[in-house]
Amino acid sequence: MAQAPQTDADADAETPRKGRLLPVLLGLAGAAIAGGGMFYAVHSGLILAPADPSARPAPVATDFAHIPLENISISLAPNSGARFLRISGQVEVAQSSLAEMERLQPRFLDMMNTYLRAVELSDLTEPAAIIRLRAQILRRLQVIAGDGHVRDFLITEFVIN
């Protein structure tokens, strides 16, 4: 039997079938490549590798001491809506310089009083205020004490009333 010549309608009927199959095959090939790559990355330890037992965190230093600073009460501006700020904390210092830092305690208190009086109430009520306040006080304590003496400032009480 003789075959009928192919018309444009027959060609259009075959094209959608080929058009649908190509993206599916490309997607499967891409998924296989991505899966193989992920298997290799996990198997070789590039990602999700077990922690190296030799890379343990450094032990916490035990050669420090704390100097408690007495409560400081600062009266706030009359139109601020609050009456006072009460703050207390501890200065973490190197154990070797404890006696010298205890002698500087009046300077520490003076600096904190002076700095806290200059801070606006709006700066104290922001969500990140205590973090910023702690960093500012720590930096000022380190300037007073000198390099290597003051390690941290810990706020133990912070009340705005």
Secondary structure, 3 states (H helix, E strand, C coil): CCCCCCCHHHHHHHHHHHHHHHHHHHHHHHHHHHHHHHHHHHHHCCCCCCCCCCCCCCCCCCCEEEEEEEEEEEECCHHHCCCEEEEEEEEEEEHHHHHHHHHCHHHHHHHHHHHHHHCCHHHHCCCCHHHHHHHHHHHHHHHHHCCCCEEEEEEEEEEEC
